[in-house]
């Protein structure tokens, strides 16, 4: 029975897990930043630049002290997985719960009366941090594919 079920396991190599994680973190980060940019288009340009600058500065801080650590921990976890692993294992299973909570919170905030320019700061902060953190996945993928180094080195 287990053998019959295992043929439905969507297993891919580690390099695909790193690529998928990087691409998804980048795309979600860019999507959030683009949403923020749309909201900032509707306010006075100098004010929009201040809001955007503040969001980007915060994104570097959140990246440095939060998301980079999460990405590195996730990369380390992926390195210890077998070479062929389920495609959904690019994130830890408990991370999917965090993703659902964050998406829900984002939707609630986006449809709330919260002023969009201030919400743009939050979106830029999270989006920028996600995008910057995605670079860690690409760097690991580069080591594995181009430099032909093992995952652990």
Secondary structure, DSSP 8 states (H G I E B T S, - for coil): -HHHHHTT--EEEHHHHHHHHHHHHHHHHHHHHHHHHHHHTTS-HHHHHHHHHHHHHHHHHHIIIIIHHHHHHHHHHHHTS-SEEEGGGGS-HHHHHHHHHHHHHHHHHHTSSS-HHHHHHHHHHHHHHHHHHHHHHHHHHHHHHTS---TT-
